[in-house]
Each structure stands twice: as C-alpha cells, then as structure tokens.
Amino acid sequence: TSGIEVVTTLESELQTAANRALHDTLLEYSRRHGYRGPEGHVDPAGVAVDALPGLLADYPPRSGIEAGLVTSVADRAVEVVLRSGQTITLEWDGLSWARAYKNVNRMGKAPEKAADVVAVGDIIRVETDKEGKWRLTQLPQVQGALVSLRPDDGAVVALVGGFDFSLSKFNRATQAMRQPGSSFKPIIYSAALEKGFTPASIINDAPVVFDDNALESTWRPENYSGKFYGPTRLRKALYLSRNLVSVRILQSIGASYAAQYAERFGFESSQLPHDLTLALGSASVTPLQMARAYAV
C-alpha cells in the first residue's frame, strides 16, 4: 500500500519445495513416535448436523492440516465433519499407523479397530496423502528449520523457520542457537591445514584426559564407538569424524587460533568457546550460520 517494491533472492519454487520438505518430514517423525490422541473432545449429542462445524471454531487449519470432529466410528473406518461442513471418511489405511504414544522411545501396540484410536466427539487433525485419500495426522511437537544458499554468492534461495508461523513466530533458521556438534569439525580441520597440517598428517587416536580447575570434573572425550584406533591420517579422521583426533588437532593449533580462524566462515570469534570442546561442536550457532559456513 506504500508503493514499495521488495526484491529478494528467494526462488518461489524452491521455497515451496522447502516448505513441503520440512512439513512432510516433521509429520513423518511425529507419526513414527505414535499418536498422542485428540486435540479436544466435545459431546455432539443433541447438536444439529449443520451446527457441528461450529464446534471446531477454536481449531483453525495449521500448515494446511484440517481439524475434524469424529461423528461415527465403525469397525475400521471413521466419519469426520470438517470446519467447512464437509463430511469425510477415514479408511483403515489412514488410521492403522496410530499406535499410542508412550514416550519418545516407546509406543503402544498396533490398533486392531478404529475404536482403539478415536471415539465419537474427538477433535482430530486430518490431511490428504499423495493419492488424495484422507488420513489421521497430528500437529508435531518437534520443530525444525531449513536453509538453502547459493554457494557462489551466498544468496538465500529458500528459508523455513518452523512448522507453522501461526503456531510460533520464532524463526529457528535465523534465531535458534544450537550446538552444531561434529558438523563444526571441518572448520577446525581447515584451520589445521592453514597451520601446516596436511591430509596425510598422522595423529594418534588414543585416550586423552584433561584435568582443569575450571572444569566440574575430569574430561575424558571419547569416540562415538567408544574405541581407539591409534595413528590415523588427518583425512581419515575427518571423514570418520573421530573425536579424539579432532581434540588433539585443536590442542596442537590452539583453540583461540581456531576460533579466530572461524571468522573466515562468518562466525564471531567472541561467540565461540576458546577451549578444546570447540573441536566437538560445543559452540552455539544458528542453522543459517552453518549453511553460510559450508557455502564458504
């Protein structure tokens, strides 16, 4: 309305694909961990059929996922009324996945009939699959983000900050400070190459113990496998993500030097830990910062 024209580097097709990729992945993750149950429950008894959609007024669509009211439950099918007034049927293929969520590592047994999953009066979420069939779903509790850059000039071509903006305004792509873990190791190895290491440099993959008054306890970093592999070439340690070799490399070049070298990849040295945990990705950075670093 102010006559302002905004030009961005975002590409609409890639942005749409990014939205869909994050949307589908979070829902799939949610399904793999079981069904948490209905969002609400009402008693539809005595409510006129044309008034049923009004019971869903407080459940707007989220990221294209509709709310629905269960009106009847058969042996292996369910009828659902949507906010639009449309009545749909959930067949067993769209219900059978819904084992009850127990905790992040455990689910209940597979349902044998529709009544094991929903009941009349339940307010649930539904969506269509790739074949256009309706199926039960749920809003994910887990969140995520996606950043896509053109590495030749750093232009952002797609960016997604979460599952649904109406549920959360927090942009996880640009605001969420997370530990990058082993994905930070290439920054450390780049600094080591600058310091005179080569891909063929031999570093001993052996136990190392650090005892410092600044630490709460003695620090004994380990490899993910819990094993030690002895003399290892730098290039092999990098592609196998060996923790102990990475720590020894950082100890050799100096944590402060590595933190300062990381500024070449867009990080702020003052925001990085100047200690050996930096080799294992203990810094707090955003997905956008990591994408930018890898573009470099």
Salt bridges, closest charged atoms under 4 A:
GLU11 OE2 - ARG150 NH1 3.57
ASP24 OD1 - ARG20 NH1 3.03
ASP24 OD1 - HIS23 ND1 3.13
GLU28 OE1 - ARG31 NH2 2.88
GLU39 OE2 - ARG125 NE 2.63
ASP116 OD1 - LYS113 NZ 3.15
ASP122 OD1 - HIS41 ND1 2.76
GLU127 OE2 - ARG31 NH1 3.38
GLU127 OE2 - ARG135 NE 3.15
GLU131 OE1 - LYS133 NZ 3.93
ASP153 OD2 - ARG150 NH2 3.00
GLU194 OE2 - ARG264 NH1 3.73
ASP205 OD2 - ARG242 NH1 3.59
